[in-house]
Amino acid sequence: MRFEGPILTLECNESSYAIDIGAVQEILDVRPIKPLPNTPAYLLGMIDLRGINVPVADLRLLLGGSAAADQPSTRILVTSVRSDGINHIIGLRCDRVIEVTQIDEGTLASIDSADLLHWSDAGMAGMARVKSTPVALIDLDRLFAALGNSPLAVAG
């Protein structure tokens, strides 16, 4: 399991998550997103990032939550997702970015009970604690691979 170095903690759907900081290129304040036709609900549209078209997905929806209006704390994480040997630049809208930090030593664990609970842990790398708070570790490559042939693969 990865997550041996720094992580970025964030909040979505009132839950705490973390992603490998190596997957994050930058963090943007929320900005207008140009919608695209005929897309799944989680694909919000595109933003222009210094001349590059970047698709933006709603992390709330990707994680099984419901849509919500932007708040002052809403951010767009510009991330790198690897699929079929290609790195794609994908924006992820989240409720709040907390901090860059480390996982509490000795708390990284797989989600062994996922099958027993009939829970699809696709996209989850495991669970850990950060400053004694439980966080779910998101593996972005696995999360997007679970989507199959997604229009998100059209990163510019």
N, CA, C and O atoms as a DFTB+ gen file, in Angstrom:
624 C
 N C O
     1  1       0.838      -1.171       0.000
     2  2       0.000       0.000       0.000
     3  2       0.887       1.240       0.000
     4  3       1.894       1.275       0.708
     5  1       0.534       2.249      -0.776
     6  2       1.301       3.500      -0.815
     7  2       1.025       4.297       0.449
     8  3       0.706       3.723       1.491
     9  1       1.144       5.590       0.366
    10  2       0.875       6.486       1.496
    11  2       1.959       6.395       2.561
    12  3       1.662       6.368       3.755
    13  1       3.200       6.348       2.132
    14  2       4.304       6.318       3.087
    15  2       4.866       7.711       3.322
    16  3       5.577       7.933       4.302
    17  1       4.559       8.652       2.436
    18  2       5.068      10.013       2.566
    19  2       3.965      10.973       2.954
    20  3       2.954      10.575       3.532
    21  1       4.163      12.235       2.634
    22  2       3.153      13.235       2.977
    23  2       1.821      12.964       2.257
    24  3       1.786      12.437       1.145
    25  1       0.743      13.341       2.927
    26  2      -0.592      13.208       2.361
    27  2      -1.299      14.553       2.447
    28  3      -0.931      15.414       3.246
    29  1      -2.308      14.717       1.622
    30  2      -3.176      15.883       1.687
    31  2      -4.492      15.425       2.281
    32  3      -5.154      14.547       1.728
    33  1      -4.876      16.015       3.404
    34  2      -6.160      15.670       3.999
    35  2      -7.210      16.661       3.506
    36  3      -6.936      17.842       3.295
    37  1      -8.416      16.138       3.333
    38  2      -9.507      16.943       2.803
    39  2     -10.817      16.442       3.355
    40  3     -10.885      15.390       3.991
    41  1     -11.856      17.211       3.103
    42  2     -13.181      16.848       3.580
    43  2     -14.154      16.830       2.410
    44  3     -14.134      17.704       1.543
    45  1     -14.999      15.815       2.414
    46  2     -16.084      15.677       1.440
    47  2     -17.223      14.963       2.141
    48  3     -16.997      14.004       2.879
    49  1     -18.425      15.414       1.919
    50  2     -19.585      14.740       2.517
    51  2     -19.450      14.603       4.024
    52  3     -19.895      13.606       4.592
    53  1     -18.848      15.577       4.677
    54  2     -18.646      15.584       6.127
    55  2     -17.757      14.444       6.624
    56  3     -17.785      14.106       7.807
    57  1     -16.972      13.853       5.726
    58  2     -16.031      12.796       6.095
    59  2     -14.615      13.243       5.754
    60  3     -14.406      14.105       4.901
    61  1     -13.650      12.640       6.439
    62  2     -12.246      12.962       6.224
    63  2     -11.604      11.952       5.285
    64  3     -11.807      10.745       5.419
    65  1     -10.835      12.454       4.344
    66  2     -10.137      11.636       3.362
    67  2      -8.709      12.129       3.246
    68  3      -8.366      13.212       3.719
    69  1      -7.882      11.314       2.607
    70  2      -6.511      11.713       2.319
    71  2      -6.112      11.157       0.969
    72  3      -6.549      10.078       0.569
    73  1      -5.275      11.910       0.272
    74  2      -4.680      11.424      -0.976
    75  2      -3.181      11.669      -0.903
    76  3      -2.709      12.558      -0.195
    77  1      -2.458      10.868      -1.643
    78  2      -1.006      10.995      -1.722
    79  2      -0.673      12.371      -2.290
    80  3      -1.149      12.722      -3.369
    81  1       0.121      13.141      -1.593
    82  2       0.448      14.505      -2.039
    83  2       1.152      14.491      -3.393
    84  3       1.110      15.482      -4.123
    85  1       1.794      13.381      -3.733
    86  2       2.459      13.275      -5.032
    87  2       1.500      13.334      -6.212
    88  3       1.920      13.621      -7.332
    89  1       0.222      13.067      -5.980
    90  2      -0.774      13.116      -7.047
    91  2      -1.350      14.518      -7.239
    92  3      -2.058      14.767      -8.214
    93  1      -1.053      15.433      -6.317
    94  2      -1.637      16.776      -6.360
    95  2      -0.657      17.747      -7.000
    96  3       0.474      17.900      -6.538
    97  1      -1.102      18.401      -8.071
    98  2      -0.247      19.390      -8.722
    99  2      -0.443      20.784      -8.150
   100  3       0.516      21.535      -7.974
   101  1      -1.699      21.123      -7.860
   102  2      -1.982      22.402      -7.222
   103  2      -3.392      22.409      -6.671
   104  3      -4.210      21.550      -6.999
   105  1      -3.660      23.387      -5.834
   106  2      -4.970      23.552      -5.210
   107  2      -5.496      24.915      -5.631
   108  3      -4.830      25.934      -5.449
   109  1      -6.708      24.921      -6.202
   110  2      -7.296      26.145      -6.723
   111  2      -8.515      26.552      -5.911
   112  3      -9.256      25.704      -5.415
   113  1      -8.714      27.856      -5.781
   114  2      -9.990      28.334      -5.280
   115  2     -11.042      27.935      -6.302
   116  3     -10.747      27.776      -7.486
   117  1     -12.274      27.775      -5.829
   118  2     -13.351      27.407      -6.741
   119  2     -13.501      28.508      -7.795
   120  3     -13.301      29.689      -7.508
   121  1     -13.851      28.109      -8.996
   122  2     -13.984      29.026     -10.118
   123  2     -15.072      28.505     -11.037
   124  3     -15.496      27.357     -10.904
   125  1     -15.526      29.321     -11.958
   126  2     -16.573      28.835     -12.872
   127  2     -16.087      27.629     -13.678
   128  3     -14.954      27.589     -14.159
   129  1     -16.975      26.659     -13.807
   130  2     -16.689      25.437     -14.562
   131  2     -17.642      25.411     -15.745
   132  3     -18.856      25.505     -15.569
   133  1     -17.100      25.284     -16.942
   134  2     -17.921      25.244     -18.162
   135  2     -18.495      23.850     -18.334
   136  3     -17.744      22.888     -18.497
   137  1     -19.831      23.725     -18.299
   138  2     -20.435      22.390     -18.436
   139  2     -20.208      21.796     -19.824
   140  3     -20.017      22.518     -20.802
   141  1     -20.231      20.490     -19.884
   142  2     -20.115      19.747     -21.136
   143  2     -21.425      18.989     -21.362
   144  3     -22.086      18.603     -20.398
   145  1     -21.802      18.775     -22.614
   146  2     -23.053      18.045     -22.865
   147  2     -22.906      16.545     -22.642
   148  3     -21.829      15.978     -22.826
   149  1     -24.005      15.915     -22.243
   150  2     -24.104      14.447     -22.153
   151  2     -23.029      13.799     -21.292
   152  3     -22.422      12.807     -21.696
   153  1     -22.792      14.348     -20.120
   154  2     -21.783      13.789     -19.228
   155  2     -22.450      13.162     -18.008
   156  3     -23.579      13.517     -17.669
   157  1     -21.765      12.237     -17.348
   158  2     -22.298      11.710     -16.088
   159  2     -22.381      12.844     -15.060
   160  3     -21.690      13.855     -15.190
   161  1     -23.212      12.675     -14.058
   162  2     -23.435      13.722     -13.052
   163  2     -22.138      14.159     -12.369
   164  3     -21.995      15.335     -12.033
   165  1     -21.189      13.239     -12.156
   166  2     -19.961      13.590     -11.441
   167  2     -19.016      14.455     -12.261
   168  3     -18.128      15.092     -11.694
   169  1     -19.182      14.495     -13.587
   170  2     -18.311      15.311     -14.438
   171  2     -18.934      16.693     -14.579
   172  3     -19.906      16.874     -15.313
   173  1     -18.372      17.656     -13.878
   174  2     -18.954      18.993     -13.816
   175  2     -18.693      19.808     -15.067
   176  3     -19.499      20.669     -15.418
   177  1     -17.579      19.555     -15.750
   178  2     -17.225      20.308     -16.944
   179  2     -15.726      20.529     -17.003
   180  3     -14.937      19.734     -16.493
   181  1     -15.350      21.644     -17.648
   182  2     -13.936      21.963     -17.864
   183  2     -13.601      23.335     -17.294
   184  3     -14.435      24.239     -17.244
   185  1     -12.355      23.452     -16.869
   186  2     -11.795      24.751     -16.535
   187  2     -10.571      24.960     -17.417
   188  3      -9.973      24.006     -17.915
   189  1     -10.217      26.214     -17.598
   190  2      -8.989      26.554     -18.308
   191  2      -7.923      26.802     -17.253
   192  3      -8.094      27.643     -16.370
   193  1      -6.838      26.079     -17.347
   194  2      -5.728      26.244     -16.416
   195  2      -4.493      26.620     -17.225
   196  3      -3.769      25.756     -17.717
   197  1      -4.270      27.906     -17.350
   198  2      -3.130      28.430     -18.115
   199  2      -3.047      27.816     -19.504
   200  3      -1.979      27.387     -19.941
   201  1      -4.193      27.777     -20.201
   202  2      -4.230      27.299     -21.570
   203  2      -4.464      25.801     -21.727
   204  3      -4.500      25.301     -22.852
   205  1      -4.623      25.080     -20.629
   206  2      -4.885      23.638     -20.685
   207  2      -6.320      23.394     -20.232
   208  3      -6.740      23.885     -19.184
   209  1      -7.071      22.630     -21.032
   210  2      -8.421      22.243     -20.635
   211  2      -8.323      21.123     -19.612
   212  3      -7.737      20.073     -19.878
   213  1      -8.902      21.354     -18.437
   214  2      -8.851      20.374     -17.358
   215  2     -10.279      19.979     -16.989
   216  3     -11.062      20.828     -16.563
   217  1     -10.634      18.683     -17.149
   218  2     -11.957      18.250     -16.709
   219  2     -12.021      18.269     -15.186
   220  3     -11.040      17.968     -14.506
   221  1     -13.197      18.628     -14.662
   222  2     -13.382      18.701     -13.218
   223  2     -14.506      17.758     -12.810
   224  3     -15.617      17.821     -13.336
   225  1     -14.193      16.889     -11.867
   226  2     -15.172      15.940     -11.335
   227  2     -15.522      16.342      -9.906
   228  3     -14.694      16.903      -9.188
   229  1     -16.744      16.052      -9.507
   230  2     -17.203      16.329      -8.150
   231  2     -16.839      15.138      -7.275
   232  3     -17.429      14.065      -7.404
   233  1     -15.876      15.322      -6.392
   234  2     -15.421      14.231      -5.533
   235  2     -16.541      13.747      -4.610
   236  3     -16.582      12.571      -4.249
   237  1     -17.451      14.652      -4.227
   238  2     -18.596      14.239      -3.402
   239  2     -19.367      13.124      -4.099
   240  3     -19.688      12.106      -3.486
   241  1     -19.664      13.321      -5.382
   242  2     -20.437      12.336      -6.134
   243  2     -19.629      11.072      -6.393
   244  3     -20.167       9.967      -6.323
   245  1     -18.350      11.223      -6.689
   246  2     -17.507      10.049      -6.929
   247  2     -17.421       9.153      -5.696
   248  3     -17.221       7.944      -5.809
   249  1     -17.573       9.758      -4.521
   250  2     -17.485       9.002      -3.270
   251  2     -18.855       8.579      -2.752
   252  3     -18.986       8.127      -1.615
   253  1     -19.885       8.732      -3.604
   254  2     -21.211       8.250      -3.237
   255  2     -22.073       9.233      -2.484
   256  3     -23.142       8.863      -2.000
   257  1     -21.643      10.474      -2.371
   258  2     -22.430      11.492      -1.683
   259  2     -23.371      12.210      -2.636
   260  3     -23.564      11.794      -3.778
   261  1     -23.941      13.278      -2.150
   262  2     -24.862      14.061      -2.971
   263  2     -24.220      15.384      -3.356
   264  3     -23.268      15.833      -2.717
   265  1     -24.743      16.000      -4.394
   266  2     -24.234      17.284      -4.856
   267  2     -24.503      18.357      -3.808
   268  3     -25.459      18.258      -3.038
   269  1     -23.670      19.365      -3.784
   270  2     -23.845      20.486      -2.861
   271  2     -23.320      21.750      -3.531
   272  3     -22.438      21.700      -4.389
   273  1     -23.876      22.871      -3.125
   274  2     -23.428      24.158      -3.660
   275  2     -22.024      24.472      -3.153
   276  3     -21.620      24.023      -2.080
   277  1     -21.296      25.244      -3.939
   278  2     -19.973      25.682      -3.519
   279  2     -20.079      26.559      -2.274
   280  3     -21.029      27.323      -2.105
   281  1     -19.085      26.426      -1.420
   282  2     -18.959      27.234      -0.207
   283  2     -17.625      27.977      -0.284
   284  3     -16.807      27.667      -1.150
   285  1     -17.386      28.946       0.596
   286  2     -16.087      29.633       0.570
   287  2     -14.897      28.678       0.729
   288  3     -13.802      28.980       0.256
   289  1     -15.099      27.538       1.385
   290  2     -14.007      26.578       1.596
   291  2     -13.832      25.590       0.444
   292  3     -12.867      24.825       0.444
   293  1     -14.735      25.582      -0.535
   294  2     -14.650      24.643      -1.658
   295  2     -13.368      24.888      -2.445
   296  3     -12.989      26.031      -2.702
   297  1     -12.708      23.799      -2.824
   298  2     -11.466      23.889      -3.595
   299  2     -11.504      22.911      -4.756
   300  3     -12.275      21.951      -4.756
   301  1     -10.662      23.169      -5.742
   302  2     -10.442      22.241      -6.849
   303  2      -9.002      21.763      -6.751
   304  3      -8.065      22.558      -6.827
   305  1      -8.834      20.444      -6.580
   306  2      -7.508      19.855      -6.561
   307  2      -7.144      19.481      -7.991
   308  3      -7.872      18.724      -8.632
   309  1      -6.050      19.988      -8.492
   310  2      -5.562      19.581      -9.807
   311  2      -4.654      18.393      -9.564
   312  3      -3.602      18.514      -8.937
   313  1      -5.076      17.231     -10.074
   314  2      -4.380      15.983      -9.770
   315  2      -3.904      15.288     -11.032
   316  3      -4.351      15.586     -12.140
   317  1      -2.994      14.363     -10.836
   318  2      -2.510      13.511     -11.915
   319  2      -3.030      12.100     -11.651
   320  3      -2.780      11.513     -10.598
   321  1      -3.760      11.572     -12.634
   322  2      -4.323      10.229     -12.533
   323  2      -3.734       9.389     -13.655
   324  3      -3.746       9.798     -14.816
   325  1      -3.219       8.218     -13.309
   326  2      -2.605       7.338     -14.308
   327  2      -3.609       6.293     -14.763
   328  3      -4.217       5.599     -13.948
   329  1      -3.775       6.191     -16.093
   330  2      -4.681       5.205     -16.683
   331  2      -4.080       4.703     -17.990
   332  3      -3.712       5.494     -18.859
   333  1      -3.986       3.393     -18.120
   334  2      -3.422       2.779     -19.331
   335  2      -2.055       3.353     -19.684
   336  3      -1.749       3.573     -20.856
   337  1      -1.245       3.592     -18.675
   338  2       0.111       4.078     -18.892
   339  2       0.213       5.558     -19.221
   340  3       1.299       6.038     -19.546
   341  1      -0.891       6.294     -19.146
   342  2      -0.903       7.724     -19.475
   343  2      -1.316       8.509     -18.236
   344  3      -2.248       8.124     -17.530
   345  1      -0.613       9.616     -17.978
   346  2      -1.008      10.514     -16.892
   347  2      -2.011      11.519     -17.423
   348  3      -1.761      12.190     -18.424
   349  1      -3.150      11.622     -16.749
   350  2      -4.196      12.572     -17.103
   351  2      -4.288      13.621     -16.007
   352  3      -4.156      13.308     -14.824
   353  1      -4.511      14.848     -16.398
   354  2      -4.711      15.926     -15.441
   355  2      -6.222      16.042     -15.210
   356  3      -6.985      16.286     -16.145
   357  1      -6.643      15.864     -13.949
   358  2      -8.052      15.874     -13.579
   359  2      -8.237      16.816     -12.396
   360  3      -7.480      16.765     -11.427
   361  1      -9.241      17.667     -12.482
   362  2      -9.607      18.504     -11.347
   363  2     -10.634      17.781     -10.493
   364  3     -11.537      17.134     -11.024
   365  1     -10.508      17.882      -9.200
   366  2     -11.461      17.273      -8.268
   367  2     -11.986      18.351      -7.332
   368  3     -11.223      18.949      -6.573
   369  1     -13.286      18.597      -7.386
   370  2     -13.880      19.589      -6.480
   371  2     -14.163      18.903      -5.146
   372  3     -14.828      17.868      -5.099
   373  1     -13.655      19.485      -4.068
   374  2     -13.885      18.932      -2.731
   375  2     -14.428      20.034      -1.832
   376  3     -14.343      21.217      -2.161
   377  1     -14.981      19.635      -0.700
   378  2     -15.592      20.600       0.213
   379  2     -14.568      21.483       0.906
   380  3     -14.791      22.678       1.098
   381  1     -13.433      20.880       1.283
   382  2     -12.440      21.639       2.039
   383  2     -11.116      20.902       2.035
   384  3     -11.076      19.680       2.179
   385  1     -10.044      21.636       1.870
   386  2      -8.697      21.095       2.034
   387  2      -8.274      21.405       3.460
   388  3      -8.436      22.528       3.937
   389  1      -7.733      20.404       4.135
   390  2      -7.354      20.607       5.530
   391  2      -5.862      20.947       5.638
   392  3      -5.500      22.055       6.033
   393  1      -4.991      19.974       5.278
   394  2      -3.560      20.242       5.402
   395  2      -2.732      19.147       4.741
   396  3      -3.234      18.073       4.409
   397  1      -1.457      19.448       4.563
   398  2      -0.473      18.446       4.175
   399  2       0.135      17.952       5.481
   400  3       0.597      18.742       6.303
   401  1       0.127      16.625       5.661
   402  2       0.562      16.055       6.931
   403  2       1.044      14.629       6.717
   404  3       1.277      14.220       5.579
   405  1       1.195      13.879       7.776
   406  2       1.602      12.482       7.739
   407  2       0.534      11.635       8.423
   408  3      -0.216      12.122       9.269
   409  1       0.479      10.374       8.045
   410  2      -0.380       9.408       8.718
   411  2       0.245       9.091      10.074
   412  3       1.464       8.958      10.181
   413  1      -0.595       8.967      11.119
   414  2      -0.091       8.554      12.428
   415  2       0.612       7.205      12.274
   416  3       0.078       6.291      11.647
   417  1       1.788       7.088      12.836
   418  2       2.579       5.867      12.709
   419  2       1.807       4.647      13.206
   420  3       1.192       4.667      14.272
   421  1       1.857       3.584      12.402
   422  2       1.253       2.315      12.788
   423  2      -0.254       2.225      12.606
   424  3      -0.871       1.265      13.069
   425  1      -0.866       3.215      11.934
   426  2      -2.329       3.185      11.807
   427  2      -2.823       2.813      10.411
   428  3      -4.027       2.654      10.213
   429  1      -1.935       2.673       9.456
   430  2      -2.326       2.324       8.091
   431  2      -2.824       0.890       8.047
   432  3      -2.120      -0.031       8.463
   433  1      -4.056       0.698       7.536
   434  2      -4.638      -0.644       7.491
   435  2      -5.511      -0.799       6.255
   436  3      -6.106       0.163       5.770
   437  1      -5.576      -2.031       5.755
   438  2      -6.475      -2.319       4.638
   439  2      -7.903      -2.391       5.171
   440  3      -8.131      -2.407       6.380
   441  1      -8.846      -2.433       4.254
   442  2     -10.259      -2.503       4.641
   443  2     -10.697      -3.950       4.458
   444  3     -11.361      -4.290       3.479
   445  1     -10.321      -4.791       5.403
   446  2     -10.564      -6.232       5.301
   447  2     -12.041      -6.603       5.320
   448  3     -12.420      -7.624       4.748
   449  1     -12.865      -5.814       5.950
   450  2     -14.278      -6.164       6.094
   451  2     -15.151      -5.655       4.951
   452  3     -16.371      -5.815       5.009
   453  1     -14.576      -5.051       3.918
   454  2     -15.370      -4.486       2.830
   455  2     -16.273      -5.533       2.179
   456  3     -17.454      -5.274       1.951
   457  1     -15.727      -6.711       1.879
   458  2     -16.541      -7.761       1.253
   459  2     -17.654      -8.234       2.176
   460  3     -18.794      -8.404       1.742
   461  1     -17.337      -8.441       3.417
   462  2     -18.323      -8.897       4.381
   463  2     -19.497      -7.920       4.485
   464  3     -20.646      -8.332       4.639
   465  1     -19.194      -6.627       4.400
   466  2     -20.225      -5.598       4.533
   467  2     -20.882      -5.238       3.195
   468  3     -21.727      -4.345       3.132
   469  1     -20.484      -5.942       2.129
   470  2     -21.009      -5.681       0.779
   471  2     -20.778      -4.225       0.362
   472  3     -21.635      -3.575      -0.238
   473  1     -19.599      -3.755       0.703
   474  2     -19.230      -2.385       0.390
   475  2     -18.167      -2.408      -0.690
   476  3     -17.155      -3.099      -0.565
   477  1     -18.397      -1.659      -1.739
   478  2     -17.400      -1.545      -2.792
   479  2     -16.343      -0.551      -2.320
   480  3     -16.610       0.642      -2.180
   481  1     -15.153      -1.059      -2.082
   482  2     -14.073      -0.176      -1.647
   483  2     -13.211       0.268      -2.827
   484  3     -12.057       0.661      -2.652
   485  1     -13.791       0.201      -4.047
   486  2     -13.060       0.640      -5.233
   487  2     -12.604       2.081      -5.036
   488  3     -13.398       2.958      -4.699
   489  1     -11.358       2.300      -5.245
   490  2     -10.800       3.631      -5.087
   491  2     -10.240       3.910      -3.706
   492  3      -9.587       4.932      -3.495
   493  1     -10.485       3.021      -2.772
   494  2      -9.962       3.207      -1.419
   495  2      -8.712       2.346      -1.250
   496  3      -8.709       1.160      -1.581
   497  1      -7.665       2.954      -0.737
   498  2      -6.420       2.227      -0.502
   499  2      -6.350       1.677       0.908
   500  3      -5.513       0.825       1.206
   501  1      -7.221       2.158       1.774
   502  2      -7.219       1.685       3.148
   503  2      -7.716       2.765       4.083
   504  3      -8.292       3.767       3.662
   505  1      -7.478       2.536       5.366
   506  2      -7.860       3.481       6.415
   507  2      -6.616       3.777       7.240
   508  3      -5.691       2.969       7.323
   509  1      -6.621       4.952       7.841
   510  2      -5.514       5.341       8.724
   511  2      -6.049       6.385       9.695
   512  3      -7.231       6.728       9.682
   513  1      -5.167       6.867      10.517
   514  2      -5.511       7.962      11.424
   515  2      -4.515       9.093      11.193
   516  3      -3.324       8.876      10.972
   517  1      -5.051      10.299      11.253
   518  2      -4.237      11.499      11.178
   519  2      -4.601      12.338      12.391
   520  3      -5.742      12.779      12.532
   521  1      -3.632      12.553      13.261
   522  2      -3.871      13.260      14.525
   523  2      -5.045      12.628      15.265
   524  3      -5.911      13.316      15.805
   525  1      -5.045      11.292      15.273
   526  2      -6.040      10.446      15.949
   527  2      -7.422      10.449      15.299
   528  3      -8.347       9.842      15.840
   529  1      -7.589      11.117      14.150
   530  2      -8.872      11.132      13.446
   531  2      -8.842      10.117      12.320
   532  3      -7.895      10.117      11.533
   533  1      -9.856       9.238      12.211
   534  2      -9.880       8.275      11.103
   535  2     -10.039       8.980       9.758
   536  3     -10.845       9.899       9.614
   537  1      -9.256       8.532       8.777
   538  2      -9.366       9.043       7.413
   539  2      -9.352       7.858       6.448
   540  3      -8.642       6.874       6.654
   541  1     -10.153       7.978       5.395
   542  2     -10.132       6.997       4.316
   543  2      -9.107       7.460       3.295
   544  3      -9.090       8.627       2.904
   545  1      -8.259       6.544       2.869
   546  2      -7.187       6.867       1.922
   547  2      -7.672       6.586       0.501
   548  3      -7.985       5.447       0.157
   549  1      -7.728       7.625      -0.309
   550  2      -8.208       7.500      -1.681
   551  2      -7.034       7.225      -2.608
   552  3      -6.049       7.964      -2.607
   553  1      -7.139       6.169      -3.395
   554  2      -6.179       5.879      -4.452
   555  2      -6.823       6.372      -5.744
   556  3      -7.704       5.707      -6.289
   557  1      -6.392       7.532      -6.237
   558  2      -7.037       8.151      -7.395
   559  2      -6.999       7.267      -8.636
   560  3      -7.974       7.210      -9.386
   561  1      -5.878       6.573      -8.859
   562  2      -5.784       5.697     -10.034
   563  2      -6.861       4.613      -9.973
   564  3      -7.531       4.350     -10.971
   565  1      -7.028       3.987      -8.812
   566  2      -8.058       2.946      -8.639
   567  2      -9.463       3.523      -8.727
   568  3     -10.356       2.898      -9.299
   569  1      -9.664       4.719      -8.161
   570  2     -10.982       5.348      -8.194
   571  2     -11.440       5.561      -9.631
   572  3     -12.582       5.252      -9.973
   573  1     -10.560       6.085     -10.466
   574  2     -10.943       6.350     -11.852
   575  2     -10.972       5.077     -12.690
   576  3     -11.753       4.982     -13.637
   577  1     -10.139       4.103     -12.360
   578  2     -10.196       2.817     -13.071
   579  2     -11.546       2.144     -12.836
   580  3     -12.069       1.462     -13.717
   581  1     -12.105       2.340     -11.648
   582  2     -13.407       1.743     -11.323
   583  2     -14.535       2.359     -12.136
   584  3     -15.602       1.757     -12.264
   585  1     -14.320       3.537     -12.683
   586  2     -15.349       4.191     -13.499
   587  2     -15.448       3.592     -14.896
   588  3     -16.429       3.821     -15.602
   589  1     -14.432       2.821     -15.300
   590  2     -14.458       2.223     -16.635
   591  2     -14.119       3.253     -17.703
   592  3     -13.256       4.107     -17.501
   593  1     -14.785       3.169     -18.814
   594  2     -14.542       4.098     -19.921
   595  2     -15.248       5.415     -19.648
   596  3     -16.365       5.648     -20.110
   597  1     -14.596       6.248     -18.909
   598  2     -15.171       7.498     -18.471
   599  2     -14.781       8.656     -19.379
   600  3     -13.673       8.664     -19.916
   601  1     -15.660       9.628     -19.561
   602  2     -15.276      10.809     -20.333
   603  2     -14.176      11.611     -19.650
   604  3     -13.611      12.515     -20.265
   605  1     -13.857      11.306     -18.396
   606  2     -12.783      12.014     -17.724
   607  2     -11.434      11.747     -18.376
   608  3     -10.487      12.500     -18.147
   609  1     -11.325      10.719     -19.164
   610  2     -10.047      10.383     -19.788
   611  2      -9.686      11.346     -20.907
   612  3      -8.666      11.149     -21.566
   613  1     -10.483      12.379     -21.145
   614  2     -10.201      13.305     -22.236
   615  2      -9.418      14.530     -21.767
   616  3      -9.536      15.608     -22.349
   617  1      -8.623      14.362     -20.721
   618  2      -7.841      15.502     -20.219
   619  2      -6.969      16.070     -21.310
   620  3      -6.402      15.332     -22.116
   621  1      -6.861      17.401     -21.334
   622  2      -6.147      18.098     -22.399
   623  2      -4.731      18.196     -22.177
   624  3      -4.014      18.762     -23.003
